Amino acid sequence: MNGGEQRLDQFSGQVLLIVNTASKCGFTPQYAALESLYRKYRNRGFAVLGFPSNQFGAQEPGSADEIGPTAHPLYRFLKQEQPGIFGLFGSGAIRWNFTKFLIDRGGRVVARFGSATKPERLAAKIERLLGEAHGAFR
């Protein structure tokens, strides 16, 4: 949000949950659960990366320069790796805010979850990935 770029290699060897967020969305209460997951697992190598999106219903009120006018290359990669249920027939488009992508320690996109999936439901999957051996982030 400060306009600077962050390198993903700083998260090498960590389990990541990547989420497209929007502060005015009906799913915004998920922020608390995402924060709770982060606090619970951060010392074991887990991070939550939130990317503000104004794509759906203009629910992230920022300028285009602040939010970004097109899909970031990271999201193009995530959609390619986990196209979702309708991805087999289309572009793998993200349908709404708070779509979640789970990344293992080796940088592989292992799962995709829709907006309605509550973050706390991901705890068992995160636990399993945290227990796996470290790998290199690709």
A tleap script that builds the chain and sets N, CA, C and O, in Angstrom:
source leaprc.protein.ff14SB
mol = sequence {
  NMET ASN GLY GLY GLU GLN ARG LEU ASP GLN
  PHE SER GLY GLN VAL LEU LEU ILE VAL ASN
  THR ALA SER LYS CYS GLY PHE THR PRO GLN
  TYR ALA ALA LEU GLU SER LEU TYR ARG LYS
  TYR ARG ASN ARG GLY PHE ALA VAL LEU GLY
  PHE PRO SER ASN GLN PHE GLY ALA GLN GLU
  PRO GLY SER ALA ASP GLU ILE GLY PRO THR
  ALA HIE PRO LEU TYR ARG PHE LEU LYS GLN
  GLU GLN PRO GLY ILE PHE GLY LEU PHE GLY
  SER GLY ALA ILE ARG TRP ASN PHE THR LYS
  PHE LEU ILE ASP ARG GLY GLY ARG VAL VAL
  ALA ARG PHE GLY SER ALA THR LYS PRO GLU
  ARG LEU ALA ALA LYS ILE GLU ARG LEU LEU
  GLY GLU ALA HIE GLY ALA PHE CARG
}
set mol.1.N position { 0.819 -1.207 0.000 }
set mol.1.CA position { 0.000 0.000 0.000 }
set mol.1.C position { 0.858 1.265 0.000 }
set mol.1.O position { 0.369 2.348 -0.320 }
set mol.2.N position { 2.145 1.129 0.361 }
set mol.2.CA position { 3.008 2.308 0.378 }
set mol.2.C position { 3.597 2.599 -0.997 }
set mol.2.O position { 4.398 3.521 -1.144 }
set mol.3.N position { 3.215 1.833 -1.988 }
set mol.3.CA position { 3.682 2.052 -3.349 }
set mol.3.C position { 4.956 1.320 -3.697 }
set mol.3.O position { 5.360 1.285 -4.859 }
set mol.4.N position { 5.594 0.733 -2.696 }
set mol.4.CA position { 6.820 -0.006 -2.954 }
set mol.4.C position { 6.535 -1.448 -3.305 }
set mol.4.O position { 5.481 -1.991 -2.972 }
set mol.5.N position { 7.480 -2.055 -3.978 }
set mol.5.CA position { 7.342 -3.464 -4.322 }
set mol.5.C position { 7.966 -4.328 -3.237 }
set mol.5.O position { 8.931 -3.928 -2.586 }
set mol.6.N position { 7.411 -5.499 -3.054 }
set mol.6.CA position { 7.933 -6.481 -2.118 }
set mol.6.C position { 8.375 -7.698 -2.916 }
set mol.6.O position { 7.672 -8.140 -3.824 }
set mol.7.N position { 9.511 -8.224 -2.586 }
set mol.7.CA position { 9.994 -9.427 -3.256 }
set mol.7.C position { 9.422 -10.647 -2.542 }
set mol.7.O position { 9.438 -10.720 -1.313 }
set mol.8.N position { 8.919 -11.600 -3.315 }
set mol.8.CA position { 8.355 -12.808 -2.723 }
set mol.8.C position { 9.417 -13.731 -2.150 }
set mol.8.O position { 9.114 -14.568 -1.298 }
set mol.9.N position { 10.652 -13.593 -2.602 }
set mol.9.CA position { 11.682 -14.476 -2.062 }
set mol.9.C position { 11.948 -14.231 -0.578 }
set mol.9.O position { 12.595 -15.049 0.076 }
set mol.10.N position { 11.463 -13.126 -0.048 }
set mol.10.CA position { 11.592 -12.907 1.391 }
set mol.10.C position { 10.713 -13.868 2.188 }
set mol.10.O position { 10.863 -13.994 3.403 }
set mol.11.N position { 9.802 -14.542 1.500 }
set mol.11.CA position { 8.932 -15.531 2.133 }
set mol.11.C position { 9.350 -16.963 1.809 }
set mol.11.O position { 8.603 -17.909 2.057 }
set mol.12.N position { 10.536 -17.110 1.259 }
set mol.12.CA position { 11.050 -18.426 0.893 }
set mol.12.C position { 10.990 -19.382 2.075 }
set mol.12.O position { 11.407 -19.048 3.184 }
set mol.13.N position { 10.464 -20.574 1.821 }
set mol.13.CA position { 10.376 -21.603 2.860 }
set mol.13.C position { 9.186 -21.466 3.783 }
set mol.13.O position { 9.036 -22.255 4.715 }
set mol.14.N position { 8.334 -20.478 3.542 }
set mol.14.CA position { 7.162 -20.281 4.388 }
set mol.14.C position { 5.901 -20.815 3.700 }
set mol.14.O position { 5.848 -20.949 2.477 }
set mol.15.N position { 4.914 -21.106 4.502 }
set mol.15.CA position { 3.576 -21.406 4.004 }
set mol.15.C position { 2.857 -20.070 3.916 }
set mol.15.O position { 2.885 -19.279 4.859 }
set mol.16.N position { 2.210 -19.817 2.778 }
set mol.16.CA position { 1.544 -18.531 2.559 }
set mol.16.C position { 0.065 -18.722 2.272 }
set mol.16.O position { -0.347 -19.702 1.652 }
set mol.17.N position { -0.716 -17.771 2.734 }
set mol.17.CA position { -2.113 -17.655 2.337 }
set mol.17.C position { -2.224 -16.296 1.660 }
set mol.17.O position { -2.044 -15.260 2.300 }
set mol.18.N position { -2.522 -16.303 0.362 }
set mol.18.CA position { -2.623 -15.077 -0.423 }
set mol.18.C position { -4.097 -14.797 -0.661 }
set mol.18.O position { -4.842 -15.664 -1.119 }
set mol.19.N position { -4.510 -13.561 -0.341 }
set mol.19.CA position { -5.927 -13.197 -0.356 }
set mol.19.C position { -6.117 -11.866 -1.071 }
set mol.19.O position { -5.375 -10.915 -0.825 }
set mol.20.N position { -7.114 -11.796 -1.963 }
set mol.20.CA position { -7.485 -10.503 -2.538 }
set mol.20.C position { -8.522 -9.876 -1.606 }
set mol.20.O position { -9.592 -10.442 -1.385 }
set mol.21.N position { -8.200 -8.729 -1.075 }
set mol.21.CA position { -9.021 -8.115 -0.033 }
set mol.21.C position { -9.736 -6.868 -0.537 }
set mol.21.O position { -9.370 -6.291 -1.561 }
set mol.22.N position { -10.764 -6.466 0.207 }
set mol.22.CA position { -11.493 -5.225 -0.063 }
set mol.22.C position { -12.120 -4.770 1.246 }
set mol.22.O position { -12.855 -5.522 1.885 }
set mol.23.N position { -11.831 -3.555 1.634 }
set mol.23.CA position { -12.237 -3.069 2.944 }
set mol.23.C position { -13.727 -2.775 3.071 }
set mol.23.O position { -14.222 -2.614 4.186 }
set mol.24.N position { -14.446 -2.701 1.969 }
set mol.24.CA position { -15.885 -2.402 2.021 }
set mol.24.C position { -16.737 -3.597 1.586 }
set mol.24.O position { -17.917 -3.438 1.274 }
set mol.25.N position { -16.154 -4.765 1.566 }
set mol.25.CA position { -16.827 -5.983 1.107 }
set mol.25.C position { -17.590 -6.638 2.257 }
set mol.25.O position { -17.234 -6.457 3.422 }
set mol.26.N position { -18.618 -7.384 1.938 }
set mol.26.CA position { -19.359 -8.134 2.941 }
set mol.26.C position { -18.524 -9.207 3.612 }
set mol.26.O position { -18.871 -9.665 4.700 }
set mol.27.N position { -17.436 -9.615 2.989 }
set mol.27.CA position { -16.543 -10.621 3.581 }
set mol.27.C position { -15.425 -9.988 4.423 }
set mol.27.O position { -14.557 -10.699 4.930 }
set mol.28.N position { -15.442 -8.673 4.570 }
set mol.28.CA position { -14.409 -7.978 5.334 }
set mol.28.C position { -14.245 -8.501 6.761 }
set mol.28.O position { -13.132 -8.450 7.284 }
set mol.29.N position { -15.296 -9.002 7.419 }
set mol.29.CA position { -15.079 -9.577 8.751 }
set mol.29.C position { -14.040 -10.711 8.766 }
set mol.29.O position { -13.556 -11.084 9.835 }
set mol.30.N position { -13.697 -11.255 7.603 }
set mol.30.CA position { -12.668 -12.296 7.548 }
set mol.30.C position { -11.290 -11.761 7.932 }
set mol.30.O position { -10.394 -12.544 8.246 }
set mol.31.N position { -11.108 -10.446 7.911 }
set mol.31.CA position { -9.823 -9.886 8.342 }
set mol.31.C position { -9.435 -10.398 9.720 }
set mol.31.O position { -8.279 -10.752 9.951 }
set mol.32.N position { -10.392 -10.440 10.634 }
set mol.32.CA position { -10.096 -10.877 12.009 }
set mol.32.C position { -9.626 -12.326 12.028 }
set mol.32.O position { -8.675 -12.656 12.737 }
set mol.33.N position { -10.276 -13.191 11.263 }
set mol.33.CA position { -9.881 -14.606 11.219 }
set mol.33.C position { -8.533 -14.777 10.531 }
set mol.33.O position { -7.743 -15.630 10.935 }
set mol.34.N position { -8.256 -13.987 9.506 }
set mol.34.CA position { -6.950 -14.039 8.839 }
set mol.34.C position { -5.854 -13.609 9.808 }
set mol.34.O position { -4.791 -14.227 9.867 }
set mol.35.N position { -6.116 -12.556 10.562 }
set mol.35.CA position { -5.153 -12.099 11.559 }
set mol.35.C position { -4.925 -13.165 12.626 }
set mol.35.O position { -3.800 -13.370 13.081 }
set mol.36.N position { -5.993 -13.834 13.017 }
set mol.36.CA position { -5.892 -14.893 14.024 }
set mol.36.C position { -5.027 -16.051 13.521 }
set mol.36.O position { -4.190 -16.568 14.262 }
set mol.37.N position { -5.225 -16.459 12.267 }
set mol.37.CA position { -4.385 -17.517 11.685 }
set mol.37.C position { -2.922 -17.081 11.673 }
set mol.37.O position { -2.029 -17.851 12.027 }
set mol.38.N position { -2.693 -15.853 11.265 }
set mol.38.CA position { -1.322 -15.351 11.211 }
set mol.38.C position { -0.674 -15.390 12.594 }
set mol.38.O position { 0.448 -15.874 12.743 }
set mol.39.N position { -1.368 -14.887 13.586 }
set mol.39.CA position { -0.805 -14.856 14.949 }
set mol.39.C position { -0.547 -16.269 15.482 }
set mol.39.O position { 0.432 -16.505 16.189 }
set mol.40.N position { -1.430 -17.194 15.137 }
set mol.40.CA position { -1.296 -18.564 15.631 }
set mol.40.C position { -0.089 -19.278 15.019 }
set mol.40.O position { 0.601 -20.030 15.708 }
set mol.41.N position { 0.166 -19.047 13.730 }
set mol.41.CA position { 1.162 -19.838 13.011 }
set mol.41.C position { 2.414 -19.076 12.565 }
set mol.41.O position { 3.324 -19.696 12.014 }
set mol.42.N position { 2.496 -17.799 12.773 }
set mol.42.CA position { 3.632 -17.010 12.241 }
set mol.42.C position { 4.981 -17.494 12.743 }
set mol.42.O position { 5.968 -17.449 12.008 }
set mol.43.N position { 5.036 -17.955 13.977 }
set mol.43.CA position { 6.313 -18.421 14.517 }
set mol.43.C position { 6.737 -19.775 13.963 }
set mol.43.O position { 7.851 -20.238 14.208 }
set mol.44.N position { 5.837 -20.402 13.215 }
set mol.44.CA position { 6.160 -21.690 12.588 }
set mol.44.C position { 6.421 -21.544 11.094 }
set mol.44.O position { 6.599 -22.545 10.400 }
set mol.45.N position { 6.447 -20.306 10.588 }
set mol.45.CA position { 6.751 -20.094 9.171 }
set mol.45.C position { 5.534 -19.887 8.299 }
set mol.45.O position { 5.480 -20.400 7.182 }
set mol.46.N position { 4.551 -19.142 8.791 }
set mol.46.CA position { 3.318 -18.880 8.049 }
set mol.46.C position { 3.116 -17.381 7.923 }
set mol.46.O position { 3.385 -16.625 8.857 }
set mol.47.N position { 2.640 -16.958 6.762 }
set mol.47.CA position { 2.321 -15.543 6.551 }
set mol.47.C position { 1.055 -15.425 5.714 }
set mol.47.O position { 0.756 -16.284 4.885 }
set mol.48.N position { 0.326 -14.358 5.943 }
set mol.48.CA position { -0.848 -14.011 5.140 }
set mol.48.C position { -0.468 -12.777 4.337 }
set mol.48.O position { -0.017 -11.776 4.892 }
set mol.49.N position { -0.657 -12.861 3.023 }
set mol.49.CA position { -0.389 -11.721 2.146 }
set mol.49.C position { -1.711 -11.246 1.574 }
set mol.49.O position { -2.372 -11.973 0.832 }
set mol.50.N position { -2.092 -10.038 1.918 }
set mol.50.CA position { -3.338 -9.457 1.417 }
set mol.50.C position { -3.057 -8.456 0.319 }
set mol.50.O position { -2.191 -7.592 0.456 }
set mol.51.N position { -3.796 -8.577 -0.777 }
set mol.51.CA position { -3.652 -7.672 -1.909 }
set mol.51.C position { -4.981 -6.970 -2.141 }
set mol.51.O position { -5.952 -7.615 -2.536 }
set mol.52.N position { -5.048 -5.653 -1.903 }
set mol.52.CA position { -6.301 -4.934 -2.103 }
set mol.52.C position { -6.751 -4.994 -3.553 }
set mol.52.O position { -5.953 -4.854 -4.480 }
set mol.53.N position { -8.054 -5.206 -3.725 }
set mol.53.CA position { -8.632 -5.304 -5.062 }
set mol.53.C position { -9.891 -4.456 -5.127 }
set mol.53.O position { -10.732 -4.504 -4.230 }
set mol.54.N position { -10.013 -3.688 -6.183 }
set mol.54.CA position { -11.215 -2.886 -6.403 }
set mol.54.C position { -12.017 -3.434 -7.581 }
set mol.54.O position { -12.862 -2.744 -8.152 }
set mol.55.N position { -11.736 -4.683 -7.931 }
set mol.55.CA position { -12.311 -5.295 -9.122 }
set mol.55.C position { -13.804 -5.594 -8.985 }
set mol.55.O position { -14.527 -5.580 -9.981 }
set mol.56.N position { -14.269 -5.860 -7.778 }
set mol.56.CA position { -15.644 -6.316 -7.592 }
set mol.56.C position { -16.452 -5.285 -6.820 }
set mol.56.O position { -16.261 -5.118 -5.615 }
set mol.57.N position { -17.338 -4.604 -7.495 }
set mol.57.CA position { -18.243 -3.674 -6.847 }
set mol.57.C position { -17.572 -2.450 -6.244 }
set mol.57.O position { -18.137 -1.818 -5.351 }
set mol.58.N position { -16.381 -2.104 -6.712 }
set mol.58.CA position { -15.658 -0.917 -6.220 }
set mol.58.C position { -15.629 -0.900 -4.691 }
set mol.58.O position { -15.928 0.117 -4.065 }
set mol.59.N position { -15.265 -2.041 -4.101 }
set mol.59.CA position { -15.312 -2.178 -2.650 }
set mol.59.C position { -13.972 -1.913 -1.971 }
set mol.59.O position { -13.833 -2.130 -0.767 }
set mol.60.N position { -12.998 -1.451 -2.727 }
set mol.60.CA position { -11.729 -1.016 -2.141 }
set mol.60.C position { -11.480 0.397 -2.646 }
set mol.60.O position { -10.862 0.588 -3.693 }
set mol.61.N position { -11.962 1.388 -1.900 }
set mol.61.CA position { -11.933 2.770 -2.389 }
set mol.61.C position { -10.546 3.391 -2.365 }
set mol.61.O position { -10.157 4.049 -1.400 }
set mol.62.N position { -9.834 3.176 -3.413 }
set mol.62.CA position { -8.525 3.797 -3.590 }
set mol.62.C position { -8.394 4.170 -5.051 }
set mol.62.O position { -9.188 3.725 -5.879 }
set mol.63.N position { -7.413 4.971 -5.374 }
set mol.63.CA position { -7.218 5.343 -6.772 }
set mol.63.C position { -6.683 4.144 -7.551 }
set mol.63.O position { -6.161 3.195 -6.968 }
set mol.64.N position { -6.818 4.198 -8.859 }
set mol.64.CA position { -6.307 3.114 -9.705 }
set mol.64.C position { -4.807 2.946 -9.507 }
set mol.64.O position { -4.298 1.826 -9.552 }
set mol.65.N position { -4.098 4.048 -9.289 }
set mol.65.CA position { -2.658 3.959 -9.051 }
set mol.65.C position { -2.353 3.235 -7.754 }
set mol.65.O position { -1.359 2.514 -7.660 }
set mol.66.N position { -3.208 3.424 -6.747 }
set mol.66.CA position { -2.986 2.770 -5.460 }
set mol.66.C position { -3.341 1.285 -5.514 }
set mol.66.O position { -2.640 0.456 -4.934 }
set mol.67.N position { -4.409 0.954 -6.198 }
set mol.67.CA position { -4.909 -0.415 -6.213 }
set mol.67.C position { -4.332 -1.215 -7.379 }
set mol.67.O position { -4.029 -2.398 -7.224 }
set mol.68.N position { -4.178 -0.584 -8.540 }
set mol.68.CA position { -3.641 -1.276 -9.712 }
set mol.68.C position { -4.735 -1.580 -10.694 }
set mol.68.O position { -5.720 -2.212 -10.313 }
set mol.69.N position { -4.620 -1.157 -11.969 }
set mol.69.CA position { -5.700 -1.273 -12.948 }
set mol.69.C position { -5.864 -2.666 -13.558 }
set mol.69.O position { -6.931 -2.964 -14.095 }
set mol.70.N position { -4.860 -3.519 -13.496 }
set mol.70.CA position { -4.960 -4.830 -14.131 }
set mol.70.C position { -4.458 -5.906 -13.186 }
set mol.70.O position { -3.878 -5.612 -12.140 }
set mol.71.N position { -4.685 -7.144 -13.561 }
set mol.71.CA position { -4.234 -8.263 -12.726 }
set mol.71.C position { -2.715 -8.268 -12.622 }
set mol.71.O position { -2.004 -8.185 -13.623 }
set mol.72.N position { -2.248 -8.366 -11.417 }
set mol.72.CA position { -0.817 -8.448 -11.152 }
set mol.72.C position { -0.302 -9.786 -11.673 }
set mol.72.O position { -1.054 -10.760 -11.671 }
set mol.73.N position { 0.938 -9.870 -12.114 }
set mol.73.CA position { 1.491 -11.148 -12.584 }
set mol.73.C position { 1.368 -12.267 -11.550 }
set mol.73.O position { 1.196 -13.428 -11.919 }
set mol.74.N position { 1.454 -11.934 -10.271 }
set mol.74.CA position { 1.279 -12.950 -9.236 }
set mol.74.C position { -0.099 -13.589 -9.341 }
set mol.74.O position { -0.222 -14.811 -9.254 }
set mol.75.N position { -1.134 -12.780 -9.526 }
set mol.75.CA position { -2.482 -13.330 -9.619 }
set mol.75.C position { -2.697 -14.082 -10.927 }
set mol.75.O position { -3.458 -15.049 -10.961 }
set mol.76.N position { -2.057 -13.664 -11.977 }
set mol.76.CA position { -2.141 -14.450 -13.222 }
set mol.76.C position { -1.540 -15.839 -12.984 }
set mol.76.O position { -2.090 -16.841 -13.442 }
set mol.77.N position { -0.418 -15.897 -12.273 }
set mol.77.CA position { 0.216 -17.174 -11.934 }
set mol.77.C position { -0.695 -18.012 -11.038 }
set mol.77.O position { -0.894 -19.198 -11.302 }
set mol.78.N position { -1.248 -17.415 -9.985 }
set mol.78.CA position { -2.101 -18.157 -9.057 }
set mol.78.C position { -3.301 -18.765 -9.784 }
set mol.78.O position { -3.645 -19.925 -9.555 }
set mol.79.N position { -3.930 -17.988 -10.652 }
set mol.79.CA position { -5.095 -18.481 -11.395 }
set mol.79.C position { -4.718 -19.605 -12.359 }
set mol.79.O position { -5.496 -20.532 -12.582 }
set mol.80.N position { -3.529 -19.513 -12.921 }
set mol.80.CA position { -3.060 -20.573 -13.823 }
set mol.80.C position { -2.834 -21.869 -13.046 }
set mol.80.O position { -3.198 -22.948 -13.515 }
set mol.81.N position { -2.239 -21.763 -11.868 }
set mol.81.CA position { -1.922 -22.940 -11.065 }
set mol.81.C position { -3.147 -23.576 -10.412 }
set mol.81.O position { -3.219 -24.798 -10.282 }
set mol.82.N position { -4.094 -22.762 -10.008 }
set mol.82.CA position { -5.326 -23.242 -9.381 }
set mol.82.C position { -6.494 -22.492 -10.012 }
set mol.82.O position { -6.949 -21.485 -9.469 }
set mol.83.N position { -6.985 -22.976 -11.158 }
set mol.83.CA position { -8.003 -22.220 -11.893 }
set mol.83.C position { -9.388 -22.210 -11.247 }
set mol.83.O position { -10.255 -21.459 -11.693 }
set mol.84.N position { -9.618 -23.004 -10.229 }
set mol.84.CA position { -10.932 -23.015 -9.590 }
set mol.84.C position { -11.886 -23.933 -10.312 }
set mol.84.O position { -11.557 -24.503 -11.352 }
set mol.85.N position { -13.061 -24.069 -9.758 }
set mol.85.CA position { -14.046 -25.024 -10.272 }
set mol.85.C position { -14.466 -24.716 -11.703 }
set mol.85.O position { -14.695 -25.630 -12.495 }
set mol.86.N position { -14.567 -23.429 -12.038 }
set mol.86.CA position { -14.975 -23.069 -13.393 }
set mol.86.C position { -13.787 -22.821 -14.302 }
set mol.86.O position { -13.958 -22.555 -15.492 }
set mol.87.N position { -12.591 -22.905 -13.756 }
set mol.87.CA position { -11.382 -22.638 -14.520 }
set mol.87.C position { -11.150 -23.597 -15.654 }
set mol.87.O position { -10.528 -23.244 -16.656 }
set mol.88.N position { -11.647 -24.815 -15.508 }
set mol.88.CA position { -11.482 -25.797 -16.573 }
set mol.88.C position { -12.185 -25.366 -17.848 }
set mol.88.O position { -11.827 -25.798 -18.944 }
set mol.89.N position { -13.204 -24.499 -17.694 }
set mol.89.CA position { -14.004 -24.077 -18.840 }
set mol.89.C position { -13.759 -22.626 -19.219 }
set mol.89.O position { -14.308 -22.141 -20.208 }
set mol.90.N position { -12.939 -21.931 -18.439 }
set mol.90.CA position { -12.732 -20.508 -18.690 }
set mol.90.C position { -11.327 -20.078 -18.338 }
set mol.90.O position { -10.367 -20.831 -18.499 }
set mol.91.N position { -11.225 -18.875 -17.863 }
set mol.91.CA position { -9.925 -18.251 -17.624 }
set mol.91.C position { -9.394 -18.471 -16.214 }
set mol.91.O position { -8.291 -18.029 -15.895 }
set mol.92.N position { -10.164 -19.147 -15.368 }
set mol.92.CA position { -9.757 -19.273 -13.976 }
set mol.92.C position { -10.014 -17.991 -13.214 }
set mol.92.O position { -9.409 -17.748 -12.170 }
set mol.93.N position { -10.909 -17.175 -13.732 }
set mol.93.CA position { -11.184 -15.866 -13.146 }
set mol.93.C position { -11.527 -15.973 -11.667 }
set mol.93.O position { -12.155 -16.933 -11.221 }
set mol.94.N position { -11.108 -14.984 -10.940 }
set mol.94.CA position { -11.482 -14.859 -9.539 }
set mol.94.C position { -12.871 -14.236 -9.520 }
set mol.94.O position { -13.108 -13.210 -10.158 }
set mol.95.N position { -13.783 -14.857 -8.788 }
set mol.95.CA position { -15.184 -14.458 -8.828 }
set mol.95.C position { -15.536 -13.320 -7.875 }
set mol.95.O position { -16.491 -12.585 -8.125 }
set mol.96.N position { -14.774 -13.159 -6.777 }
set mol.96.CA position { -15.116 -12.107 -5.812 }
set mol.96.C position { -13.939 -11.877 -4.870 }
set mol.96.O position { -12.932 -12.584 -4.918 }
set mol.97.N position { -14.089 -10.888 -4.028 }
set mol.97.CA position { -13.081 -10.570 -3.016 }
set mol.97.C position { -12.927 -11.712 -2.021 }
set mol.97.O position { -13.839 -12.519 -1.838 }
set mol.98.N position { -11.792 -11.769 -1.396 }
set mol.98.CA position { -11.449 -12.744 -0.367 }
set mol.98.C position { -11.346 -14.172 -0.903 }
set mol.98.O position { -11.618 -15.136 -0.188 }
set mol.99.N position { -10.948 -14.294 -2.173 }
set mol.99.CA position { -10.529 -15.584 -2.696 }
set mol.99.C position { -9.154 -15.854 -2.107 }
set mol.99.O position { -8.315 -14.957 -2.032 }
set mol.100.N position { -8.928 -17.094 -1.690 }
set mol.100.CA position { -7.704 -17.430 -0.965 }
set mol.100.C position { -6.915 -18.504 -1.708 }
set mol.100.O position { -7.484 -19.472 -2.214 }
set mol.101.N position { -5.595 -18.319 -1.766 }
set mol.101.CA position { -4.697 -19.295 -2.375 }
set mol.101.C position { -3.711 -19.735 -1.307 }
set mol.101.O position { -3.091 -18.903 -0.645 }
set mol.102.N position { -3.566 -21.042 -1.140 }
set mol.102.CA position { -2.646 -21.600 -0.156 }
set mol.102.C position { -1.396 -22.091 -0.875 }
set mol.102.O position { -1.475 -22.868 -1.827 }
set mol.103.N position { -0.245 -21.625 -0.405 }
set mol.103.CA position { 1.047 -21.904 -1.031 }
set mol.103.C position { 1.898 -22.703 -0.053 }
set mol.103.O position { 1.995 -22.340 1.119 }
set mol.104.N position { 2.520 -23.793 -0.523 }
set mol.104.CA position { 3.364 -24.594 0.378 }
set mol.104.C position { 4.759 -23.989 0.493 }
set mol.104.O position { 5.067 -22.990 -0.157 }
set mol.105.N position { 5.589 -24.596 1.317 }
set mol.105.CA position { 6.932 -24.076 1.579 }
set mol.105.C position { 7.817 -24.046 0.331 }
set mol.105.O position { 8.793 -23.299 0.275 }
set mol.106.N position { 7.475 -24.854 -0.658 }
set mol.106.CA position { 8.238 -24.889 -1.900 }
set mol.106.C position { 7.741 -23.918 -2.949 }
set mol.106.O position { 8.255 -23.901 -4.067 }
set mol.107.N position { 6.742 -23.103 -2.607 }
set mol.107.CA position { 6.205 -22.123 -3.545 }
set mol.107.C position { 5.146 -22.667 -4.474 }
set mol.107.O position { 4.768 -21.996 -5.434 }
set mol.108.N position { 4.656 -23.871 -4.215 }
set mol.108.CA position { 3.606 -24.460 -5.050 }
set mol.108.C position { 2.226 -24.030 -4.552 }
set mol.108.O position { 1.957 -24.022 -3.351 }
set mol.109.N position { 1.361 -23.673 -5.502 }
set mol.109.CA position { -0.013 -23.301 -5.176 }
set mol.109.C position { -0.784 -24.604 -4.986 }
set mol.109.O position { -1.067 -25.303 -5.960 }
set mol.110.N position { -1.123 -24.935 -3.750 }
set mol.110.CA position { -1.703 -26.243 -3.468 }
set mol.110.C position { -3.217 -26.232 -3.363 }
set mol.110.O position { -3.844 -27.286 -3.474 }
set mol.111.N position { -3.827 -25.059 -3.151 }
set mol.111.CA position { -5.286 -25.025 -3.027 }
set mol.111.C position { -5.801 -23.612 -3.263 }
set mol.111.O position { -5.094 -22.619 -3.089 }
set mol.112.N position { -7.051 -23.570 -3.662 }
set mol.112.CA position { -7.758 -22.298 -3.878 }
set mol.112.C position { -9.098 -22.407 -3.162 }
set mol.112.O position { -9.764 -23.441 -3.221 }
set mol.113.N position { -9.486 -21.333 -2.487 }
set mol.113.CA position { -10.733 -21.322 -1.732 }
set mol.113.C position { -11.525 -20.068 -2.090 }
set mol.113.O position { -10.962 -18.984 -2.237 }
set mol.114.N position { -12.820 -20.232 -2.225 }
set mol.114.CA position { -13.697 -19.114 -2.562 }
set mol.114.C position { -13.912 -18.164 -1.403 }
set mol.114.O position { -13.486 -18.415 -0.275 }
set mol.115.N position { -14.573 -17.087 -1.703 }
set mol.115.CA position { -14.838 -16.034 -0.726 }
set mol.115.C position { -15.562 -16.528 0.511 }
set mol.115.O position { -15.262 -16.094 1.623 }
set mol.116.N position { -16.507 -17.428 0.326 }
set mol.116.CA position { -17.331 -17.887 1.445 }
set mol.116.C position { -16.597 -18.843 2.384 }
set mol.116.O position { -17.075 -19.114 3.486 }
set mol.117.N position { -15.450 -19.352 1.962 }
set mol.117.CA position { -14.683 -20.245 2.842 }
set mol.117.C position { -14.060 -19.425 3.955 }
set mol.117.O position { -13.236 -18.543 3.711 }
set mol.118.N position { -14.460 -19.724 5.171 }
set mol.118.CA position { -13.956 -18.982 6.322 }
set mol.118.C position { -12.500 -19.371 6.582 }
set mol.118.O position { -12.154 -20.551 6.539 }
set mol.119.N position { -11.660 -18.391 6.847 }
set mol.119.CA position { -10.235 -18.672 7.068 }
set mol.119.C position { -9.978 -19.740 8.130 }
set mol.119.O position { -9.058 -20.544 7.975 }
set mol.120.N position { -10.754 -19.767 9.184 }
set mol.120.CA position { -10.525 -20.750 10.241 }
set mol.120.C position { -10.681 -22.188 9.747 }
set mol.120.O position { -10.132 -23.110 10.351 }
set mol.121.N position { -11.420 -22.388 8.660 }
set mol.121.CA position { -11.579 -23.725 8.081 }
set mol.121.C position { -10.296 -24.213 7.401 }
set mol.121.O position { -10.202 -25.383 7.029 }
set mol.122.N position { -9.320 -23.337 7.237 }
set mol.122.CA position { -8.068 -23.697 6.574 }
set mol.122.C position { -6.996 -24.149 7.563 }
set mol.122.O position { -5.913 -24.562 7.150 }
set mol.123.N position { -7.281 -24.076 8.849 }
set mol.123.CA position { -6.274 -24.359 9.879 }
set mol.123.C position { -5.644 -25.737 9.720 }
set mol.123.O position { -4.422 -25.857 9.815 }
set mol.124.N position { -6.428 -26.773 9.484 }
set mol.124.CA position { -5.879 -28.131 9.365 }
set mol.124.C position { -4.942 -28.235 8.166 }
set mol.124.O position { -3.897 -28.881 8.251 }
set mol.125.N position { -5.305 -27.610 7.056 }
set mol.125.CA position { -4.449 -27.642 5.864 }
set mol.125.C position { -3.148 -26.875 6.116 }
set mol.125.O position { -2.075 -27.300 5.688 }
set mol.126.N position { -3.255 -25.756 6.807 }
set mol.126.CA position { -2.065 -24.974 7.140 }
set mol.126.C position { -1.161 -25.781 8.066 }
set mol.126.O position { 0.053 -25.828 7.867 }
set mol.127.N position { -1.745 -26.412 9.071 }
set mol.127.CA position { -0.981 -27.257 10.011 }
set mol.127.C position { -0.209 -28.340 9.254 }
set mol.127.O position { 0.970 -28.576 9.518 }
set mol.128.N position { -0.889 -28.992 8.313 }
set mol.128.CA position { -0.246 -30.057 7.539 }
set mol.128.C position { 0.931 -29.514 6.751 }
set mol.128.O position { 2.005 -30.115 6.740 }
set mol.129.N position { 0.733 -28.377 6.089 }
set mol.129.CA position { 1.816 -27.792 5.289 }
set mol.129.C position { 2.963 -27.301 6.159 }
set mol.129.O position { 4.122 -27.370 5.748 }
set mol.130.N position { 2.665 -26.814 7.335 }
set mol.130.CA position { 3.724 -26.360 8.241 }
set mol.130.C position { 4.575 -27.522 8.730 }
set mol.130.O position { 5.743 -27.347 9.076 }
set mol.131.N position { 3.983 -28.699 8.754 }
set mol.131.CA position { 4.718 -29.879 9.198 }
set mol.131.C position { 5.599 -30.485 8.127 }
set mol.131.O position { 6.443 -31.329 8.427 }
set mol.132.N position { 5.420 -30.068 6.873 }
set mol.132.CA position { 6.225 -30.610 5.775 }
set mol.132.C position { 7.603 -29.963 5.746 }
set mol.132.O position { 7.800 -28.869 6.273 }
set mol.133.N position { 8.534 -30.641 5.134 }
set mol.133.CA position { 9.924 -30.161 5.032 }
set mol.133.C position { 9.990 -28.867 4.231 }
set mol.133.O position { 9.167 -28.624 3.348 }
set mol.134.N position { 10.961 -28.056 4.548 }
set mol.134.CA position { 11.187 -26.800 3.830 }
set mol.134.C position { 11.615 -27.080 2.400 }
set mol.134.O position { 12.328 -28.045 2.128 }
set mol.135.N position { 11.172 -26.227 1.497 }
set mol.135.CA position { 11.597 -26.322 0.105 }
set mol.135.C position { 11.986 -24.943 -0.397 }
set mol.135.O position { 11.853 -23.955 0.326 }
set mol.136.N position { 12.446 -24.873 -1.584 }
set mol.136.CA position { 12.844 -23.590 -2.167 }
set mol.136.C position { 11.639 -22.926 -2.808 }
set mol.136.O position { 10.854 -23.590 -3.485 }
set mol.137.N position { 11.482 -21.637 -2.606 }
set mol.137.CA position { 10.413 -20.883 -3.228 }
set mol.137.C position { 10.766 -20.684 -4.681 }
set mol.137.O position { 11.844 -20.180 -4.997 }
set mol.138.N position { 9.873 -21.073 -5.569 }
set mol.138.CA position { 10.209 -20.926 -6.995 }
set mol.138.C position { 9.772 -19.606 -7.522 }
set mol.138.O position { 9.974 -19.315 -8.701 }
savepdb mol mol.pdb
quit
